[in-house]
Amino acid sequence: MTKIGIVTDSTADLPTAVTSRYGIQVIPLTVELNGDQYLDRVTISNAEFYDRLSHLAELPRTSLPKPELFTEAYQRLVDDGCEVIYSLHISAELSGTVNAARLIAQSFKAADVRVWDSRTATIGLGFLTQLLAERVEAGATPEACDAFLEEAIQKLKIYFLLDSLDNLEKGGRIGKAGYLVGSILNIKPILILSDGVISVHKKMRGSNKDRVIKELTDAVMADIDPSKPVYIVAGYNNDLQSAEQFIHALQKRLPAADPDYLELGAVVTTHIGLGAYGAGFFQTER
């Protein structure tokens, strides 16, 4: 049986318990705070980053992983006997990480390295990576893994809410028009990450929490067929309570939903700001 290894990057926001269990290699991106550089989820904790971000006047900077980190991760898996390596990364629309992985993979001859643009980020990327790892553990072939990823990436969506669009606009991850509508007119948007791109799904005037959570729940349910199995994951940064309130509202309408919660790391939080929560999901027969 072909031994399969898995690599992802730190924007997957997977907890150490998951990456350790499945032997997933995580390539850290870098975040810069006041001139000091930190490896995402390695040399700065999420809690420390949240605290420091709330006191910064200037948005932190993020940068791609160093090329040797990809080579080292691939080699560790080869040394462990892996013949095929899946390298799953944040959408190319949001970061150059996947393109960096492709460049390294082209020259890495010790294994069949299959680089995938997840067309998503954070909880979506983490979710795909964990589900792939579960399939590999269960004995899935590379062909079955390819089929799973192709279908899941096509169907996966993330709906989420932010306290502010400022970080997304400053980082160029959302269009200027969408930013102005959210900031000037006091409209709180539900955002969607689908097919690699962040866009505004719905605009709501005001910020009543119960109404906002209902609208977010409605958005998710509109894309789900309750009669079919659903894969779902929740995400948040410094507001677990709101994330739990949202998931409880969702479970009233979708009792089968029992998602894991992933905490967003420094790189992702840099670009979306604090106060974020939402859910990633897809439905597939595989």
C-alpha positions as a Markdown table, in Angstrom:
| # | Residue | x | y | z |
|---|---|---|---|---|
| 1 | Met | 0.0 | 0.0 | 0.0 |
| 2 | Thr | 1.3 | 3.5 | -0.9 |
| 3 | Lys | 2.2 | 5.5 | 2.1 |
| 4 | Ile | 0.8 | 9.0 | 2.0 |
| 5 | Gly | 2.1 | 12.1 | 3.8 |
| 6 | Ile | 0.3 | 15.5 | 4.2 |
| 7 | Val | 1.7 | 19.0 | 4.4 |
| 8 | Thr | -0.3 | 22.2 | 4.9 |
| 9 | Asp | 0.5 | 25.8 | 6.1 |
| 10 | Ser | -0.3 | 27.6 | 9.3 |
| 11 | Thr | -3.3 | 29.4 | 7.8 |
| 12 | Ala | -5.1 | 26.1 | 8.2 |
| 13 | Asp | -5.3 | 26.9 | 11.9 |
| 14 | Leu | -5.2 | 23.3 | 12.9 |
| 15 | Pro | -4.6 | 22.5 | 16.6 |
| 16 | Thr | -1.4 | 20.6 | 17.5 |
| 17 | Ala | -3.5 | 17.7 | 18.7 |
| 18 | Val | -4.7 | 17.1 | 15.2 |
| 19 | Thr | -1.4 | 17.7 | 13.4 |
| 20 | Ser | 0.4 | 15.4 | 15.8 |
| 21 | Arg | -2.1 | 12.6 | 15.6 |
| 22 | Tyr | -2.0 | 12.4 | 11.8 |
| 23 | Gly | 1.7 | 13.4 | 11.3 |
| 24 | Ile | 0.7 | 16.5 | 9.3 |
| 25 | Gln | 3.6 | 18.8 | 8.5 |
| 26 | Val | 2.7 | 22.5 | 9.0 |
| 27 | Ile | 4.7 | 25.2 | 7.2 |
| 28 | Pro | 4.5 | 28.4 | 9.2 |
| 29 | Leu | 4.0 | 31.8 | 7.6 |
| 30 | Thr | 5.5 | 34.8 | 9.2 |
| 31 | Val | 3.9 | 37.8 | 10.9 |
| 32 | Glu | 5.7 | 41.0 | 11.7 |
| 33 | Leu | 4.8 | 43.2 | 14.7 |
| 34 | Asn | 6.6 | 46.5 | 15.3 |
| 35 | Gly | 9.6 | 45.2 | 13.4 |
| 36 | Asp | 9.8 | 41.8 | 15.2 |
| 37 | Gln | 9.1 | 38.7 | 13.1 |
| 38 | Tyr | 7.3 | 35.6 | 14.5 |
| 39 | Leu | 6.4 | 32.2 | 13.0 |
| 40 | Asp | 2.6 | 31.8 | 13.0 |
| 41 | Arg | 1.4 | 29.5 | 15.8 |
| 42 | Val | 5.1 | 28.6 | 16.6 |
| 43 | Thr | 6.9 | 31.6 | 18.2 |
| 44 | Ile | 3.8 | 33.6 | 19.1 |
| 45 | Ser | 0.6 | 32.2 | 20.6 |
| 46 | Asn | -2.8 | 33.1 | 19.4 |
| 47 | Ala | -3.7 | 34.7 | 22.8 |
| 48 | Glu | -0.5 | 36.8 | 22.8 |
| 49 | Phe | -1.2 | 38.0 | 19.2 |
| 50 | Tyr | -4.8 | 38.9 | 19.9 |
| 51 | Asp | -3.7 | 41.0 | 22.9 |
| 52 | Arg | -0.9 | 42.8 | 21.0 |
| 53 | Leu | -3.1 | 43.4 | 17.9 |
| 54 | Ser | -5.7 | 45.1 | 19.9 |
| 55 | His | -3.2 | 47.8 | 20.9 |
| 56 | Leu | -1.5 | 48.3 | 17.5 |
| 57 | Ala | -2.1 | 51.5 | 15.5 |
| 58 | Glu | -0.6 | 49.9 | 12.4 |
| 59 | Leu | -1.6 | 46.7 | 10.7 |
| 60 | Pro | 1.0 | 43.9 | 11.1 |
| 61 | Arg | 2.6 | 42.5 | 8.0 |
| 62 | Thr | 2.7 | 38.9 | 6.9 |
| 63 | Ser | 5.0 | 37.1 | 4.6 |
| 64 | Leu | 5.4 | 33.7 | 2.9 |
| 65 | Pro | 7.3 | 30.8 | 4.3 |
| 66 | Lys | 10.9 | 30.4 | 3.5 |
| 67 | Pro | 11.5 | 27.9 | 0.6 |
| 68 | Glu | 13.6 | 25.6 | 2.7 |
| 69 | Leu | 10.7 | 24.9 | 5.0 |
| 70 | Phe | 8.8 | 23.2 | 2.2 |
| 71 | Thr | 11.9 | 21.1 | 1.3 |
| 72 | Glu | 12.5 | 20.1 | 4.9 |
| 73 | Ala | 8.8 | 19.1 | 5.5 |
| 74 | Tyr | 8.7 | 17.0 | 2.3 |
| 75 | Gln | 12.0 | 15.3 | 3.3 |
| 76 | Arg | 10.8 | 14.5 | 6.8 |
| 77 | Leu | 7.8 | 12.6 | 5.2 |
| 78 | Val | 10.1 | 10.8 | 2.8 |
| 79 | Asp | 12.3 | 9.8 | 5.6 |
| 80 | Asp | 9.2 | 8.3 | 7.3 |
| 81 | Gly | 8.6 | 6.2 | 4.2 |
| 82 | Cys | 6.0 | 8.4 | 2.3 |
| 83 | Glu | 5.9 | 7.9 | -1.5 |
| 84 | Val | 3.1 | 10.4 | -2.2 |
| 85 | Ile | 2.8 | 13.7 | -0.5 |
| 86 | Tyr | -0.3 | 16.0 | -0.5 |
| 87 | Ser | 0.6 | 19.6 | 0.0 |
| 88 | Leu | -2.6 | 21.6 | 0.6 |
| 89 | His | -2.4 | 25.4 | 0.9 |
| 90 | Ile | -4.3 | 28.7 | 1.2 |
| 91 | Ser | -6.0 | 30.0 | -1.9 |
| 92 | Ala | -3.7 | 31.5 | -4.5 |
| 93 | Glu | -6.1 | 34.5 | -4.6 |
| 94 | Leu | -5.2 | 35.3 | -1.0 |
| 95 | Ser | -1.5 | 34.3 | -0.7 |
| 96 | Gly | 1.5 | 33.2 | -2.8 |
| 97 | Thr | 2.1 | 30.2 | -0.5 |
| 98 | Val | 0.7 | 27.6 | -2.9 |
| 99 | Asn | 2.8 | 28.9 | -5.8 |
| 100 | Ala | 5.9 | 28.7 | -3.5 |
| 101 | Ala | 5.0 | 25.1 | -2.8 |
| 102 | Arg | 4.7 | 24.3 | -6.5 |
| 103 | Leu | 8.1 | 25.7 | -7.2 |
| 104 | Ile | 9.7 | 23.5 | -4.6 |
| 105 | Ala | 7.7 | 20.4 | -5.5 |
| 106 | Gln | 8.8 | 20.7 | -9.1 |
| 107 | Ser | 12.5 | 20.2 | -8.1 |
| 108 | Phe | 11.8 | 17.6 | -5.3 |
| 109 | Lys | 12.3 | 14.2 | -6.8 |
| 110 | Ala | 12.3 | 12.0 | -3.7 |
| 111 | Ala | 8.5 | 11.6 | -3.7 |
| 112 | Asp | 5.3 | 12.3 | -5.8 |
| 113 | Val | 4.4 | 15.7 | -4.3 |
| 114 | Arg | 0.9 | 16.7 | -5.3 |
| 115 | Val | 0.3 | 20.4 | -4.6 |
| 116 | Trp | -3.3 | 21.6 | -4.2 |
| 117 | Asp | -4.7 | 25.1 | -4.1 |
| 118 | Ser | -7.5 | 24.6 | -1.6 |
| 119 | Arg | -9.4 | 27.7 | -2.9 |
| 120 | Thr | -10.1 | 28.5 | 0.7 |
| 121 | Ala | -8.3 | 29.5 | 3.9 |
| 122 | Thr | -8.3 | 29.1 | 7.7 |
| 123 | Ile | -11.0 | 26.7 | 8.9 |
| 124 | Gly | -11.8 | 25.6 | 5.3 |
| 125 | Leu | -8.2 | 24.6 | 4.7 |
| 126 | Gly | -7.8 | 23.0 | 8.1 |
| 127 | Phe | -11.1 | 21.1 | 7.6 |
| 128 | Leu | -10.0 | 19.7 | 4.2 |
| 129 | Thr | -6.6 | 18.8 | 5.6 |
| 130 | Gln | -8.0 | 16.9 | 8.6 |
| 131 | Leu | -10.6 | 15.1 | 6.5 |
| 132 | Leu | -7.9 | 14.1 | 4.0 |
| 133 | Ala | -5.8 | 12.8 | 6.9 |
| 134 | Glu | -8.7 | 10.7 | 8.2 |
| 135 | Arg | -9.1 | 9.1 | 4.8 |
| 136 | Val | -5.4 | 8.4 | 4.5 |
| 137 | Glu | -5.5 | 6.8 | 8.0 |
| 138 | Ala | -8.4 | 4.6 | 6.8 |
| 139 | Gly | -6.4 | 3.4 | 3.9 |
| 140 | Ala | -7.5 | 5.6 | 1.0 |
| 141 | Thr | -5.5 | 5.3 | -2.2 |
| 142 | Pro | -4.0 | 8.4 | -3.9 |
| 143 | Glu | -6.7 | 8.2 | -6.5 |
| 144 | Ala | -9.4 | 8.3 | -3.9 |
| 145 | Cys | -7.7 | 11.2 | -2.2 |
| 146 | Asp | -7.5 | 13.1 | -5.4 |
| 147 | Ala | -11.2 | 12.5 | -6.1 |
| 148 | Phe | -12.2 | 13.6 | -2.6 |
| 149 | Leu | -10.2 | 16.9 | -2.8 |
| 150 | Glu | -11.5 | 17.7 | -6.2 |
| 151 | Glu | -15.1 | 17.5 | -5.1 |
| 152 | Ala | -14.7 | 19.0 | -1.6 |
| 153 | Ile | -12.7 | 22.0 | -2.8 |
| 154 | Gln | -15.4 | 22.7 | -5.4 |
| 155 | Lys | -18.2 | 22.6 | -2.9 |
| 156 | Leu | -16.6 | 24.1 | 0.3 |
| 157 | Lys | -17.9 | 27.5 | 1.5 |
| 158 | Ile | -17.2 | 29.6 | 4.5 |
| 159 | Tyr | -19.7 | 32.2 | 5.8 |
| 160 | Phe | -18.4 | 34.6 | 8.5 |
| 161 | Leu | -18.9 | 37.8 | 10.3 |
| 162 | Leu | -16.3 | 40.4 | 11.3 |
| 163 | Asp | -16.4 | 43.4 | 13.7 |
| 164 | Ser | -14.9 | 45.6 | 11.0 |
| 165 | Leu | -13.8 | 45.4 | 7.3 |
| 166 | Asp | -10.8 | 47.6 | 8.0 |
| 167 | Asn | -8.2 | 44.9 | 8.0 |
| 168 | Leu | -9.5 | 43.2 | 4.9 |
| 169 | Glu | -9.6 | 46.5 | 3.0 |
| 170 | Lys | -6.1 | 47.5 | 4.1 |
| 171 | Gly | -4.7 | 44.1 | 3.1 |
| 172 | Gly | -6.4 | 44.2 | -0.3 |
| 173 | Arg | -8.5 | 41.1 | 0.4 |
| 174 | Ile | -11.8 | 42.8 | -0.3 |
| 175 | Gly | -12.9 | 45.3 | -2.9 |
| 176 | Lys | -12.9 | 49.0 | -2.1 |
| 177 | Ala | -16.6 | 49.4 | -2.8 |
| 178 | Gly | -17.5 | 46.6 | -0.4 |
| 179 | Tyr | -15.3 | 48.2 | 2.3 |
| 180 | Leu | -16.9 | 51.6 | 1.9 |
| 181 | Val | -20.4 | 50.2 | 2.1 |
| 182 | Gly | -19.6 | 48.5 | 5.3 |
| 183 | Ser | -17.8 | 51.3 | 7.0 |
| 184 | Ile | -19.6 | 54.5 | 6.0 |
| 185 | Leu | -23.2 | 53.3 | 6.0 |
| 186 | Asn | -23.0 | 51.3 | 9.2 |
| 187 | Ile | -23.8 | 48.1 | 7.4 |
| 188 | Lys | -22.6 | 44.8 | 8.8 |
| 189 | Pro | -22.0 | 42.3 | 6.0 |
| 190 | Ile | -22.1 | 38.6 | 6.0 |
| 191 | Leu | -19.0 | 37.6 | 4.1 |
| 192 | Ile | -18.4 | 34.4 | 2.0 |
| 193 | Leu | -15.2 | 32.7 | 1.0 |
| 194 | Ser | -15.9 | 30.6 | -2.0 |
| 195 | Asp | -13.7 | 29.5 | -4.9 |
| 196 | Gly | -10.8 | 31.3 | -3.4 |
| 197 | Val | -12.3 | 34.8 | -3.2 |
| 198 | Ile | -13.8 | 36.8 | -0.3 |
| 199 | Ser | -17.0 | 38.7 | -1.2 |
| 200 | Val | -20.0 | 40.3 | 0.5 |
| 201 | His | -22.9 | 37.8 | 0.7 |
| 202 | Lys | -25.5 | 40.1 | 2.4 |
| 203 | Lys | -25.5 | 43.5 | 3.9 |
| 204 | Met | -27.3 | 44.2 | 7.2 |
| 205 | Arg | -27.9 | 47.7 | 8.7 |
| 206 | Gly | -27.1 | 47.8 | 12.4 |
| 207 | Ser | -25.4 | 45.3 | 14.6 |
| 208 | Asn | -28.1 | 43.6 | 16.8 |
| 209 | Lys | -26.3 | 40.4 | 17.8 |
| 210 | Asp | -29.4 | 38.1 | 17.7 |
| 211 | Arg | -30.4 | 39.4 | 14.3 |
| 212 | Val | -26.9 | 39.1 | 13.0 |
| 213 | Ile | -26.6 | 35.5 | 14.1 |
| 214 | Lys | -30.0 | 34.6 | 12.7 |
| 215 | Glu | -28.9 | 36.1 | 9.3 |
| 216 | Leu | -25.7 | 34.2 | 9.4 |
| 217 | Thr | -27.6 | 31.0 | 10.2 |
| 218 | Asp | -30.0 | 31.6 | 7.4 |
| 219 | Ala | -27.1 | 32.1 | 5.0 |
| 220 | Val | -25.6 | 28.7 | 5.9 |
| 221 | Met | -28.9 | 26.9 | 5.9 |
| 222 | Ala | -29.8 | 28.3 | 2.4 |
| 223 | Asp | -26.8 | 26.3 | 1.1 |
| 224 | Ile | -27.5 | 23.1 | 2.9 |
| 225 | Asp | -29.8 | 20.2 | 2.1 |
| 226 | Pro | -30.8 | 18.9 | 5.6 |
| 227 | Ser | -31.7 | 15.5 | 4.2 |
| 228 | Lys | -28.0 | 14.8 | 3.3 |
| 229 | Pro | -24.9 | 14.4 | 5.4 |
| 230 | Val | -23.0 | 17.6 | 5.9 |
| 231 | Tyr | -19.4 | 18.3 | 6.9 |
| 232 | Ile | -19.1 | 21.4 | 9.0 |
| 233 | Val | -16.5 | 23.2 | 11.1 |
| 234 | Ala | -16.7 | 26.4 | 13.2 |
| 235 | Gly | -14.1 | 29.1 | 13.5 |
| 236 | Tyr | -13.4 | 32.1 | 15.7 |
| 237 | Asn | -10.5 | 34.2 | 17.1 |
| 238 | Asn | -11.1 | 36.2 | 20.3 |
| 239 | Asp | -14.9 | 35.6 | 20.6 |
| 240 | Leu | -15.6 | 32.0 | 21.3 |
| 241 | Gln | -18.9 | 32.9 | 23.0 |
| 242 | Ser | -20.4 | 34.4 | 19.8 |
| 243 | Ala | -19.2 | 31.4 | 17.8 |
| 244 | Glu | -20.9 | 29.0 | 20.2 |
| 245 | Gln | -24.1 | 31.1 | 20.1 |
| 246 | Phe | -24.1 | 30.9 | 16.3 |
| 247 | Ile | -23.5 | 27.2 | 16.3 |
| 248 | His | -26.3 | 26.6 | 18.9 |
| 249 | Ala | -28.6 | 28.5 | 16.6 |
| 250 | Leu | -27.5 | 26.4 | 13.7 |
| 251 | Gln | -28.0 | 23.2 | 15.6 |
| 252 | Lys | -31.6 | 24.0 | 16.3 |
| 253 | Arg | -32.2 | 23.9 | 12.5 |
| 254 | Leu | -29.6 | 21.2 | 11.7 |
| 255 | Pro | -29.5 | 18.8 | 14.7 |
| 256 | Ala | -26.8 | 16.6 | 13.0 |
| 257 | Ala | -24.3 | 19.5 | 13.0 |
| 258 | Asp | -21.6 | 18.8 | 15.7 |
| 259 | Pro | -18.6 | 20.8 | 14.4 |
| 260 | Asp | -15.1 | 21.1 | 15.8 |
| 261 | Tyr | -14.0 | 24.6 | 16.7 |
| 262 | Leu | -10.8 | 26.0 | 15.2 |
| 263 | Glu | -9.1 | 29.0 | 16.7 |
| 264 | Leu | -7.7 | 31.4 | 14.1 |
| 265 | Gly | -4.0 | 32.2 | 14.2 |
| 266 | Ala | -1.9 | 35.3 | 13.8 |
| 267 | Val | -1.7 | 35.4 | 10.0 |
| 268 | Val | -5.4 | 35.0 | 9.3 |
| 269 | Thr | -6.4 | 37.4 | 12.2 |
| 270 | Thr | -4.0 | 40.0 | 10.7 |
| 271 | His | -6.1 | 40.1 | 7.6 |
| 272 | Ile | -9.6 | 39.8 | 9.0 |
| 273 | Gly | -9.2 | 41.5 | 12.5 |
| 274 | Leu | -10.6 | 40.5 | 15.8 |
| 275 | Gly | -14.2 | 39.6 | 16.6 |
| 276 | Ala | -14.4 | 37.0 | 13.7 |
| 277 | Tyr | -16.6 | 33.9 | 13.7 |
| 278 | Gly | -18.3 | 31.7 | 11.2 |
| 279 | Ala | -18.6 | 28.2 | 9.7 |
| 280 | Gly | -17.2 | 26.3 | 6.8 |
| 281 | Phe | -19.2 | 23.4 | 5.3 |
| 282 | Phe | -19.8 | 21.2 | 2.2 |
| 283 | Gln | -21.9 | 18.2 | 1.3 |
| 284 | Thr | -20.6 | 15.3 | -0.7 |
| 285 | Glu | -21.4 | 11.7 | -1.2 |
| 286 | Arg | -17.8 | 10.6 | -0.7 |
